[in-house]
Amino acid sequence: MSVSWNALARRVQRATVRIQPAVDGYAEGGLHPEALEAPGAPGGRALAAQPTAWGSGFFVAPGWVLTCAHVLRREEGGIGMGEGGPGGPGLREVGLVFDGRSAVGEVRHALHSPEDGVDIAIIRAYDAEPHVFLPLSEDTGDPGDQILFFGHSRETGPLRPISVVGTIGGTVAATRGDSANEQYLLDGLTVPRGVSGGPVYHRARAEVIGIVTHQADDRRGGLASSLMQLRGLFTEGAGDLYHLLWQAHDHAHYTHHFRPAQTDGPLRAMESWTTVRARATPEHRRPEGSLSHARRTELRGLLAAMAPPEHPRSVIAAVEAVRGDWVEPDTVPHLWRDGLDLLYDVRGRTTLEATLLYSVAVAEQAPLEDPEPRRRLLAWYTATAREDGLLDRLDGPREALRAWGAAVREERAAAGLVPLVRLEVYELYYRADAGHSRAVHYGWTLSGTDGDEFDTGFRGQDDSGVLREDLAGRLLRPLARAFDWSDRPGRPAALEVRLPIGLFDLPVDRWPVAGRDPLGAQRPVTVRWAERPGPPSSGRQSEDSPRRAHERRWKGIADGPLRLYALHGEDGALRSTITLSELREADPKAVPALFCPAEGPVPEEVLLRVVSAGHGIAVWNRDAAWRYGWREFERGLRGALASVPRPDALPAALHRLRAGANARDPRASWCEDLAVLYDPAPAAEAPPEEEYLCEPL
């Protein structure tokens, strides 16, 4: 069955929605709220004739709508969504009008960050089914590609559906360098008011590649954002919503194509979007050895039924097991479907062969507690490989992946390592400000590991020069991306912050990354001294050197217990005479504790003596206006140190206390502004390499 282009355009329009107020729980066909409240009032009839519309959106799966965040924000004379999403001030419900029907939608999340090219919101409509929905693609379009965008507008008279045909005029990069999102330039096209939030449909590929976001000032042209912006849900702490959206999308298109009898409403009489795409790209034009559209839809549906990856590294590991080499993806792979885009140019394999083996790698590392999705995925591999005569050819790699998957499951069961993100801040230069004082400008680097020094693939750096007071604003989003890479379910990555002495009181643990609780309540946060001396170039060093002192002290406390070493007097004031020699001669298991003096923060010179004497653990409070006295500080700290058997348990213990303080637990309130130096001595240096040399096998 062949469908005309006009019929396809009408089908896209049927999936496009008008977004407006929800009145008494109903969209009410789009009538203005004031007209409903007082239909007999002056102007009430005119209001009733002009439905309120904030913008457009579109269904991407049964009950799931995408639109722009700015469509839901407060506008002149209307109500809308604040930038904080549904958890903050703003709408929780909106009216949806589509295909001659109406429903109410719940706003689940909104992301609005123009400098990142992000303007998207997700709406869940529970009573809208059955309805038409559209296929999504994160693949970007190219300049010159023919597109259509759809929405609802009054530009041509009454409020009604509208579509515009045009081409992509170019792309616009996000103004913030760490954003992977790309925007399309709708150059020279008329972008009517009201179509913001509507779908950008790629005519040749028969799929939606973006969302209309802006109208140019002269109304000749505008912008559309790619669907890569959906990945921002992870950095906003809404990764589960991202999984649910794509799971619903892939399952719906799988069901419509392979099990149409289970499809209700208007879709039952329509051919699937998989069939439409196959007709747009006939089989004879498909590269040899690649997946057909039907197989790709089937595989994505089966992958969507699997438990989501516990970590982006799980997807990368499956791809690397197939490729036999390292992979450095440009964007974080959050879903099993993302791995399919990393299987290009596999040495000695066609794309189909690599994809078949990837399905095995995903199935073999899956938890065995839920066997049915795994069984169906392996059955797809067997049936597809047999159909294409590849079963014998892939038998060896298949068995190797079976062994690999068993090792992954065994390693996961025994894993106790904590993933780690490292942030280092360092001085770049001094520059005189308007008052002629010299202001320090800082740079920073970020990296992530899975806890055993295996690089997770995340890197970040900024040497543009940042003032101290601007560090938090500059680092919040990169830190969110680093945790996005490194966090594992139930195991949030610890944050290790390497700082110069002058920044030891930087309250990183108080920063609200991803709009959530302070970092110290989310995960362990510790400080390390960035300027601690390394090994001398000659290989020899004095027993009195800072490095040797650090190694001796760490060895002394390695087996615990930790003992409080108070550097304040009976009156709670920091002692005026704290010498380097005194700190060097302290008990081997001593943990210096410094109570912030009333006249200001702990002096830099005192902290410098502490670390120079070799102490790898120290604690102090930052705020001179702290509302708790030194007795609460000392009593709470003694209890915390007594509760940990070894120093490596201290960061987790203090994290629990900070989480308690954030939850207003009075037993933990004393540590709400506690700074923690946790700076383990480096492992003993390995013997020279030649001692490990052996005869070739």
N, C-alpha and C positions, 0 to 999 in steps of 0.2 A: 504494500500500500504506500503510495507516494502522497505527501502533503505539500500543498503549495506554500510559497513563502508568506503570502498574506495570512494563511491559516496558522502558520507558525508564529507570526507576529501577534495574532489574536490570542494565541495560547500563552505567550509571554505576558500579554496584557492581563489575562485572567489571573495570573499569579501575582500581579502587582497590586499593592494595597494603598488606600488613602488613609493617612494617620490623622486623627482628630481627637477631640475630647471624648471621654467616656462619661455618659450622663446616666446617673442612677444604675450603673452597672451595665448599660447597653450603649452601643454606638448610635442607635436610633436613626439609621440611615443618613447620618451626617448633619442633622438639624442643629442649629446654633443653640447652645444651652439657654441663653436668655429667651429665645423664642419658645422653648419648652416650658420655662418657668412662668412666662406671662404672654401667652399667645395673643391675647386681646389687647395688649399694651400698644401704644403708638410705635410703629416700626416693627412690631412683632411679625407681621405677615412677610415683610421684606426680609427680615432675618431668617425666617423659615425657608424662604426661597433661595437663600445663599448659604449652603452648608459651610461650616468651619473646616478648614484643612490646614494642618501644620506642614505637611510634606508627604512624601511617598515612602514606600518600602516594598518588600517582596518576600514571598514564601520560598524557603530553600529546602524544606522538609515538612512533613505533616506537623502543623502547629508551631513552626519556627519561622520567625520573620527577622530580616535584617533591614536596618535603616541607618540614617546618620544620627549621631548623638546631638548635633545642633538642632535637628528637627524637634527634639524633645525638650530643648532648653527654653527658659523663659524669654519670650519675645514681647514686642509691644502689644499690649492689650490681651495677652494670652498667658497661659501657664505652661511650664515645661520642666525639663530635667536639668538639675544642676550638674556640674562636671563630676561630682562625686559618685554618680551612678545611683542605682535604686537604694543603696544603703544610706545615702545622704538625703539632703532636702530635695524634693522634686516629686515627680509623678511616679506612682506605682502601677497605674492602669491607664491605658489609652484605648480609644475606639479604632477599630479596623474595618474599613469598607472595601469589599472586593467581590468581583464576579456577581454583582447583584445581591450580595449578602452582607451581613455585618457581624462582628464579634468583638469581644473585649480581650485585650492582650495585657499581660503582665511584663513590665520592663525588668529584665533580668540583669542587665549590665549596660553601661555606656562608657565609651572611651572617647575623650576629646582632647587631642594634643596637636594643634596645627603645625608646630615646628617639627613634629615627627610624621606629618602627613596622615594622622590618625583621626578619624571622625566616623565612629561606628557604634551602633547600639543593637542589642539583641532583645527581641520581644517573644514571649511564649504565649501562644493563644491556645487555650485548652479546649475551647468549644467551637473551633473553626472547621474541623475536618467534616467531610472530605473536601479537598480543594486541589487545585493545580499547584505544583511546585517546580522550581528551576534547578538545573545543574550548575554547580560552582566549580571554578578552577582558580588555583593560585598562580598558574602560569600567566605571565604578563603578555600583553599584546604588543605589536610592533607598529612604529609609525607607518601610516598608510593603510593599516588594516581597517576593513569596513565594520562599523558597529552600529547598533541602535541603542537608544536609551528610552526608558519608559517612565511614566509617572502620571500624576493628576494635576491639572493646571486650569486657571481661568484665562490664560493668555488669548484664547480664541473665542471667548464668550463665557458661557456657563462653566462651572467646575465640571470637568469630565476627563476621561483617560486621554493621554496623548503619547505619541511616539515620534522620535526624531531620528532620521538616518544621517550618518556622517562617517568620518574616518578619524583615526587617532592622529593628531597633529604632532605629537612628540611626547616626551616624558619629562617629569619634573622631580628632581631628587628632594628628599626631606632636608630641611635646613639643619637638623641635628644629625651629626655624622654617624651616630650609632644606630640609626633607624634603618631597617632593611626594607621599609615600605616604599613603594613607588607610586607616583600619581601620573595620570594620563592628562595630556593637554587636549581639550576639546576645541581645537583651534578653528575659529570662524563659524562654528555652529551656533544656532540660536538655542540657548538653554532657557526654557521658559521657567518662570517662578512656579514653585510647587513640585518640581520633579526631584528636588534634593532627596536623597535616600533611595531613589529608584535604581533599577538594575541597568548595568552596561552590558549588553549582549553582543558577543562576538559572532558575526554572521557565519563565517566559514567554519568555525569550530563548534558552533551550536551550543555555547555555554556562556555563563555569566562570568566576566573577568573583573568587574569592579562595581563601584557605587558612585552615582553622581553626587558631588559634594558642594560645588561652588558655581555661581554664575559670574562671569566677568563683569567689570564695572560698566562696560559699554554694551553688555548683553549679547555680545558677539563672541561666544566661546565660554569656556569654563574649565573646571577640573573634575576629575573622577579619581577616586582612590582605589588601589588594587586590594584584593582580598587578603594579601599578606598582613594587613593591619589586624586581622583576627588574632594573630599570634601575640599581640600585645595583651591578650587576656591572661597570659601566664605571668607577665611581669606585674600585673595588677592583682595577682592572687586568685584568679578565676580560671585556672587551668582545667578544673573539672567541667566547667561550662563549655570550654573549647572542645573537650573530648565528646561531651554529649551532643553538641551541635553536629560535628562531623560524623559521629556514629549514626545519628538519625538520618543525616543526608545520604550516607553510603548505603545504609540498610534500606532506605526508601527506594532508591534507584535500583538496587539489586532486586527488591521484591517486585517492583513495577515491571522489570524486564523479564525476570525468570519465573515469577509466580503471579501473573496478572489477575488470576482468579481471586487472590487475596486483596486486591486493590478495589476500593470502594469509590463511588461517586463518578465525577466526570473523567477521571483517569482511566477507568476500565475500558472506555471506548477509544482511548488515544493510544497511538504507538508510543513506545518508551523513548526517552531522550537518548538512550544508548543506540536505538535504531536510527534516530534522526542524525546522530553524529556519524554513525557508520555510513549513512548515505552521503553525508557531507564530505567524508574522506573514504571513497570506495576502497575495497580490498586491494585492487591492483595498484593503488597509489600508496599503500601502506608499506613501510620499509620491510624487507625480507628479514625474517627471524624476530619480528616484534610482536607484541600482544595485539590481538584484535580488540575492538571496543567492547564486545560482549565479554571476552575473558577478563579484561581490565575491570569492568563493572562487577563481575562475579567475584574476582579476587578481592577488590576493595570491600565488598559486602562481607566476605568471609573474614577479612582482617578486622573489620569493624566489630565483629562478634567476639573477637579475642579480648582478653583483659588488656587494658591500655599498657603501654611500656612503663615500667617502674621508673625509667630515667631515660633521657635522650641517648645516653651511652648504650642502652640496650638496643636501640635501632641501629646505631653506628656499628656496634659489635656484630650484629647480624649481617650488615652489608659487608663489613670487612672479612667476615668468615667466607662469604661468597667470592669476593674480589681477590682475596689473598694479599691485600696491601692496605695501607693506611688511607683513611678518608677524612677530609677536612671540609665538612659542609659549610656553605655560605650562611645558612640559617639553621636554627635549632630544630632538629627533627623530633616532634612531640608525639607523632602517631606512627603506627606501623605503615600506613599508606605513604608516609613521607620517604621511607626507604626506597620505594619504587623509583623515585626520581634520582637516586644515587647509583643506579645500575647501568649507566651508560659506559660504553667502551671497556667492557670487562675483557681482560686478556684471554683469548681462546674460547670465548663464549658469545653466543648471540644474546640479544636482549631477552628473548623468550627463555633460553636456558638459564640465564642469570636470575630471572624473575622466578622461575620454578624452584631453583635452589634457595632463593631468598624466602619463599613460602615455607620451605622445610626448616630453614634456620629460625624463623619466627615460631613455628609450631614446636620445634624440639626444645626451645628454651622456655616454653610456656609452663606455668605451674600445672602439676598433674591433678590438682584438686577439682578442676573443671574440665573433664576430658572431651566433652562433645564438640566445642568449637575447634579444638586441636584435631580431633578425628576428621571433621569435615574439611579442614584445611589440607591435611595430608591426603585425604581422598581426592581433593581437587588436583593436587600435584600428580598423583598416580594416574588419574583419568586423562589429564591434559598431556602428560609425558607419553602415555601409551598412544594417545590419538595422533601425536606428532612423531612417533617412532623414536623417542628420546629416552625411553626407560632404561635400556641397557647402557647407553652412553653416559647417563647420569648416575648409574648405580654406585660407582666408587665414591664420587663426591657426596652422594646421599648418605652413605654409611659414615663417611668422615663427619658430616654435620650431625648425625645422630650421636656420635661420641662427643662432639663439641658441645651439643646441647646438654648432655648429661653432666659434663664438667661444669657448665654454667649454672645448672640447678644446684649442684653440690656446693659450688662456691657461694651461691646466694644463701643457701641454708646455713653455711658456716660463717657468713660475713658478720663482722663486728666492727669493722673500720668506719670511722666517721669521715664523710666527705668534708673537704676544706676549701674555703675561698681565702686567698691572700690579697690584702690591700696594702700597698706601700705608698706612703706620701713622703716626698723629699723636696728640699729647697732647690729652686731653680735659679733665682736671681733676686736682687733687691732693686726697687725702683722708688724714687722719691714721689710722694703724693703732693696734692695741692698745698698742704701745710708744711712741706719740705721735710717731713719725717720719712724715714726709709721703711717701706713696706715690703715684707717678704712675699714673693710669689712662689707657689708650689706646683709641682707636677705629681702625677700618680700613675701607678700600674695596678692592674687587677689580673689574677689568674685563678684557675680552679683545678682541683685534683679530686680524685675519688677516695682519698684517704691513705693510699699506699704509694703516693708519688706518681700514679698513672695519670697523665694529663687528660682532662675531660674535653679539652679542645677550646676552652674559653680563654680569650685574651682581650685586655683593654688597656689603653694608655692615653694620657693627655699631657703634653708638655707645652701647652699654650700659655701657662702661667695663671694660677688661680689664687686669689687672696684667701686668707684663712676663713673669713666670714662667708665666703662663697663656696667652700668645699662641700658642704652638705648638699646644696642645691645642684651642684655639678655631678655629684657622685650617686645620688639616689637612684637614678635610672640604670646606670651601669651596674650598680650593686644588684638591683633587681634582676638584671639579665644574667649576672654571674650565678646567683642563686637558682635561677631558672635552669641553668646548665647543670649545677652540681647537687641540688637537693634530690634526695631519694625519699620514697614514701616512708614515713615514720622516722626518717633520719635527715633532718635539716642540716645543711652544711654549717660547720663552725666557721666563724670569721676571725682571722688572724690579721691584726692591723699593725704594720711596722711603721713606727713614727720616730722622727727626731725628738730629742728631749723637749724642745720648745713646743711640741704639739701633744705632749703626754696627757694634757687635760682636755683634749678634743673629745667631745661626748658622742663618739660614734655609736655606742650602745643605746643612745637615746634617739637616734634618727629613725623616723617612721618609714621605712622602705616599703614600697608597694602599697602605701596608704593604710598599712596595718599597724599592729602594735610596735613599740620600739624594738629595735634589733635585739637588744639584750634580753627581751622577753620572748623573742622568736627562736633564738639560737645562742649557743655559747659565743661570746665575744671577748677576745683577749688582746692585750697590747704587747708588742715586742719592740725592743730597741733597735732601730734601723741602723744605728751607727756603731754597734758593738764590733770591736776589732775582729777581723778574720785571722787566719793563719798567716804568719810572716812569710815573706817571699823566700827567705833563706831556709825555711823548714825548721829552724831552731827558735825557741822563745824562752824567756826567763820564767822561772817558777812563780815570780811575783807579777807576771804580766796579767792584764785584765782577762785575757782569754783563758789562761791557766786557772785563774781565780774562779772564773765562771764554771769551768769544767769540774773543779774540786767541789764547789758548793753544790752543783747539781748532783754529783755523785753522792754527796752527803745526805741529800734529802730524798734520793730516788726511792728508798724503801719506806719512807715516812717514819713516824708521824710528823706532821707539820706543827711548828710551835710559833705562837704569836710573839713578835719582837716589837713592842710598842716604843715609838720614838716621840711620844708626847709625855708630859709630866702628869702629876696627880691632879693638876688643875685643868687638864685637857689641852694645854697649849703645847705647840711643837717645841721641843727642846732647842735652845739657841745654839748649843754646841754639839753638833753631830759630826764627828770627824771620820775621815776615810779609814783610819787605822781601827777605830772602834767598830765600824761596819765590817771590816775584814776579819776581826777577831770574834765576831758574834758566833753563837751556837751554830754548828753546821746545819741544823734543821730549822733555823730561824727564818721567819717570814716578816720582813719589816712592814709595820703598819703606821701610816702617817695620817693624823687627824688634821684636817684643813684648818689653819689658823684663822681667827676672826678677821684679820686685816687683809686677807686675800688668799689665793690658791697656794698650794705647796710650792715653795721656791724651786726654781729649776736647778739651782746648785745643789740642793739636798737630794733631789732625784738623781742627778748626775753622780753624786757620791755613792748612792745606793747601787746603781748599775755598775759603776766602775769597780766597786768592791766585790763584784762577781755574783750578786744576788739575782737569781732568775725569776723569783716570785716576790712581788710586793703589792700592797693594796693601799689605797688612800681614797678619801672622798674629795670631790672637786669643788663643791659649792661652799663658800665661806658663810652663806646665809642658811646653811642646812638647819632644818628645824629639830633635828635629833642631836642630843648631846654626845660627848665623847664616851660616856659610860655605855649608852646603847650601842654605839659603834663598836666598842671593844668587846662587849658581851656577845653581840651577834657574830662578830668575826671569830672569836674564840670557838663558838659553837660550830661555825662553818668549817674551820680548819680541823676540829676534832672529828668531824663527820666523814672526812675523806681519808682512806688508808694510805694513799699514795698521791704524789703531786699531779699525775695525769688525770685523776678524778676531779680535780679542783674546778676546771672550767665548766663541766657539766653541773656540778653542785651549785656554783654561783649563778649559772643560767636558771636553774630551778628557783633560786631565791629572787632573781630579778623578775621572773615571770610571776612569782607570788606578790612582789611589791607592786607590779603593774596591775594585778588583780585586787589590790587593796587588802592584802593579807597583812594584818598588823604584826605578825611574827617576822615578816620579811621586810617591813618598811624601812628599816635602818640601812638597807643596801641600795636604795633606789637611785643613788647617784655615785655608786662605787666604781672606781677605776681599778683595773686588775692588770698588773704586769705578769705575764706568763711567758717566759722566754727560755725554753729548754736549751741546754748546751747541745751543740751539734754532735752527731754520732762520731765515735772514734774513727779517725781517718783510716781508710783501707790501706793495706800494705802496697808497696809498689806493684804496678801491673805485671812486671815480669815474674813475680812469684806465683802468678796464676797460670802461666803459660804451660801448655802440655802438648804432647805429640798429636799431630793431626789424626783424625779417625780414618 
